[in-house]
Amino acid sequence: MSGGDPLVANDKSLTIFSDKLATIPHVKRLRIHSRMPIVLPERITSEFITWISQLKQKPVLVTHCNHAQEINQSVAHAMQQLTNAGVVLFNQAVLLKSVNDNADALVELSEALFDVGIQPYYLHILDKVEGAAHFDLPTTIAQQLHSEITLRLSGYLVPKLVYESAGSPSKLPV
């Protein structure tokens, strides 16, 4: 194992990759999807902030946070650093049975996200992947929950209810 800092190496890789993207004239934004700032907010280092704030493209970070309990002071601090660096923050949550499958949990999630500067954006129906069936909810329950939170939240706090379909070029509304 090398003695170098893996975060520094990763930041260098990000720089090489984003510099290559910057040579493509029509690429105006760099959108990153990651759970990292939620599960390891310490990854948002000063070096990472320097990299993301110097991008030629507009940086957009889509976090993957599924429950308000995932948001703590460390996450709030990381999000503040990203916001100060000019990063647009969105969230996509996955609707999970026995985790966030009630309106109270979803309302609390949207409020907690917004409190730390993250715009609730997508609420996903679970993809049909091996090993995750125990988290699956019927689409009718997802629709009912979405209707409930729509009544309880301001419009800008209500994420779009979506699903993914193989071969589709984008997420699809439910």
Residue, then its C-alpha position, 0 to 999 in steps of 0.5 A: m500500500s502506498g503511503g500517500d493520502p487517498l483523498v489527495a489522489n482522488d482530488k487529483s483524479l477529479t481535477i484531471f477528469s473535470d479539466k478534460l470535461a472543460t474542453i467540451p464546449h457544450v458541457k455547462r454543468l458538472r453534476i455529481h451524484s453521491r451519498m458520500p457527503i451524507v455518510l462521510p461529510e469529512r470527505i468535503t475537505s478544503e482541497f475538495i472545496t478548492w477543486i469544486s469552486q474552481l470548476k469551469q462548469k457550474p457544479v451541481l451535487v445531488t446527495h442521496c439522503n433517505h431519512a432525516q436522521e442521516i443529517n447531523q452537524s457534520v453534514a450541515h457543515a459540509m453542505q454550508q461549505l459547498t453552498n459557500a463554494g457556489v455548489v447547487l445542492f439537490n437530494q434524491a431519496v429512495l422510498l424504503k419500506s420500514v425506513n421512510d415509508n410514512a408521511d411524517a418521515l418524508v416531511e421531516l426529511s424534506e424539512a431537514l434537507f432544506d434546513v441545511g441548504i439541500q433542495p428536495y428533488y426526487l423521491h424514487i420508487l425502489d428499483k427492482v434489484e436483487g437483495a432489496a425486495h424487502f424494502d419495496l413498496p407498492t406504487t399505490i402506497a408511494q402515490q398515497l404518501h406523495s399526496e399526503i406530503t403534498l398537502r403538508l409541505s410547501g410546493y418547493l419542498v415536495p420532491k418529484l415522485v419518480y421511477e427508472s425504467a431500463g432503456s429510458p433516457s431519464k427518470l419517469p414521473v409516477 
